[in-house]
Amino acid sequence: MSMLADPITRMQVWHAALPVKRPRDHGSGLVADKVEVIVLRIETRDGAYGWGEASPWAVFTGTAEANAAALQRYISPVVLGRSIGDVAAIMADADKAVVGHPEAKAALETALLDCMGRKSGLPVWALLGGRYRATIPLSVSLADPDFAADLDLMARIHAEKVNIIKLKTGTRDHKFDVDRLERLRRDYPELDIRVDYNQGMQPFEALRRLRDVEAFNVTFIEQPVPGHDRAAMAELKNALDTPILADESVFNPRQAVDAVRDRICDCISVKIMKCGGLRRGLEVAAIAEAAGMPAYGGDMFETGIAHLAGAHMIAAAPNISLGCEFYQARYYLEEDLLSAPFPIEDGHVAVPDGPGLGCDVDQDRLNHYALSAKDISAGPE
């Protein structure tokens, strides 16, 4: 029997709440005190295992409770008893079993690929077609309502050779955004600055304010208006010299096709939590590439588990060339769930080349932060 025919016999699902260092204000809402994630572990009859993570945000993609239920009640019946190598078939059946819940499906696919990689001795990026890049430039987001705290963080990350920041804008008045841009550009003239409104502006005010933002030579402006207002996105793209990056306007490959057809943006943020997994993320990136648009590796409020999944996806995607924002495990969470620090070196994410995701989970730490846990096993053969 092929080692990839090894059947999956166990799924464990944790709902964990992880404390964060500081509040973060986004155009879509405020995050403070803690973030909630769903962690998945699958295990095969021969004892191989893999880890995955769903990191939802209620105002963006979904809730932690809904994703836990999706995995436990609807997805587990189409997973248990299946061969670990049947990733494509399992994911197709998960799509049929429950609509939506892309974060739960991202966790499932991550765990399947991690397990397959551990059994075969291959890193996840090799299972996705091979590695294009071994390191990914890291972007750290500044979103603290107290800008003095962000300046302290800026000094730290600059000393650690991070040269890309994304300023979260549109949470207060326009002057607050302009003042922060002035200070950052003055103190760090060579800094690669991007801005992200997280849908925080209404179309009637956007163009005038974004022309002010352009004066600071930003690399891109991310999702300035609500994601559903595709006409406004296209109008801003045509009126501004600075590239417009679509995030909330593009969740999945079908919306990527629409974005390309309607030319609503110049580049696209790819997040495995939005599109439902690593392979779907590669599809979004390929659609953007076919249209001559580069892509960016975005994230949610993630631990190092999901960061690793995203890093392997970007390693295999030539067109995700604008860097990544996998900073939260190192710079935002009080404590991460990985057993070793998430790999950041000289302002870049170093993509692991060990089997599977390339790092393990500290189960004692996971149990410490767990709000609930459920263990689901296959019945006797």
Phi, psi and omega in degrees: 000134177300145180296336180275359172273357179306120185283148176279124185243352186209138172231130175243134183233122176248140168252112187241148175241120186248126179292147180244162187281322186213158172291156177226131183250125180238162176300334181271344181157170182261138174241127182212157174073304186203162169236152182245133180227160173249126179249134182241137171232126174251154181218144180259171180301326181275003176094001175288154183214164176209152183246146173215165182220138167249122182236081182276166170223125191304326183272359186241300185239318184173189182250157178296319182299317181294323181288324175298315180295321179301315180291315187287315189266318190257325185270325183304322179296335180266001180253311185297133182090351182274152177290140184297335181281350185272051186299311184298318181292318179297317181294323177296320179289327176296322177297324179285330185286327182208131180284150176068217181051053182296331180294317178299320181289326174296319178298317180297310182297321177301314181295320178297314181291323177298315180296314179299319179295319179296321180290323184269348183080014183250144172291157181302322181299330178290326178288342180265006176120356178111162187268130172264323180222146180261341177226153182229125178302134184262132172251134176249132182271139175253118186213017181283132175301336176264102185295333177300322178293322177294326177294324175296316177297320180300318179297321180293311184290328177296320177295334179264017171073019170282126185240010178234129173230153175238117182271123177281121187237170177083010181268336178229207181284163184298325180299322178301318179293314182294318180299318180292320177298318178301315182293315181296317181292326178290313185281333183226074188298333182268002184294138172277106184253131171240156176236148184222116180271349182045046178070020192280358180243152170271148184304326186294336182257351194292311189298314181299317181289322181290333173295326173296317181296323180302332182298343183263013173055054179277153185285317173206163175244118186263129172036067183291331185235168181307142186301330182284344183272074185291329178295318178295321177301315180296320179296318179293318178303317183285336185270339187252152174277331181285135179300143175257127179256130179268130174240282181296344176281346183225102177263329192214174182302321180297317178291331174295319176300316179298319181296320178293314182298317184270356178051054182272354186204172177253343182201166189226138173272125180255122178229129181294334179288332178283316190264349174097022175144175185288318183291322175294324176299320177295326177296315178300315180297322180291323177296315177299317181298319180297334180265004180079020180255129172284166180234162183234143180270096180273174176212175172253209174269087195250159166266181180296340180297307180292325175304315180297318178301314179297322180295319178295321177299312182294325178302329183264005187240100181304327188277349175276078193253001184262016179090189182217165180242043182273062185256347194293323180300327183267321192246353185237315179288144173297324182207135179269171180263349179287151179284344174228155182301141175303133193282099174240126182223125176053045177075015179228149168279126177267112185288124182296151176241013174280175181299145178063222178291338177094005178203157181252175181253140175278101186290328176297318179293319177300314179296326179297320184267359185287133171274330177202162178210144178223137181244122183239124182240152175288150176289173180297145180288000000 
